[in-house]
Amino acid sequence: RSGASLDEGSHERIAPVGAGRSTAWGGEMRKAFVRQAAHFLAHPSVRFRPWEEKRGFLAAKGLTEEEIEGARRLAGDQAERQAPTQVVALLRERLPGPGRGA
């Protein structure tokens, strides 16, 4: 799917900021969008896409530059926490062990 646009797949769930909602936004709602954007940025199908493409997608959804940068930092933190778990799962999958043949 390397040619797929960012508007496809799991990323569609990021709704435009004003879509179907009142204009009275609280700080908690904006924080929720930043967390959702971070989840999007950390997604395996998006993680290695060019930054400008990801930034443009989030800007089109209505996030400010400050929110996009916050999401980028949060996504980096999420990726660091997930990496050890992913390495262990990969090693278990690839290395022979008890009951998996030797």
Secondary structure, DSSP 4 states (H G I P E B T S, - for coil): -TT--TTSGGGGGS--TTTTS-S---HHHHHHHHHHHHHHHHSTTTTTS-HHHHHHHHHHTT--HHHHHHHHHHHHHHHHHHHHHHHHHHHHHHS--TTS--
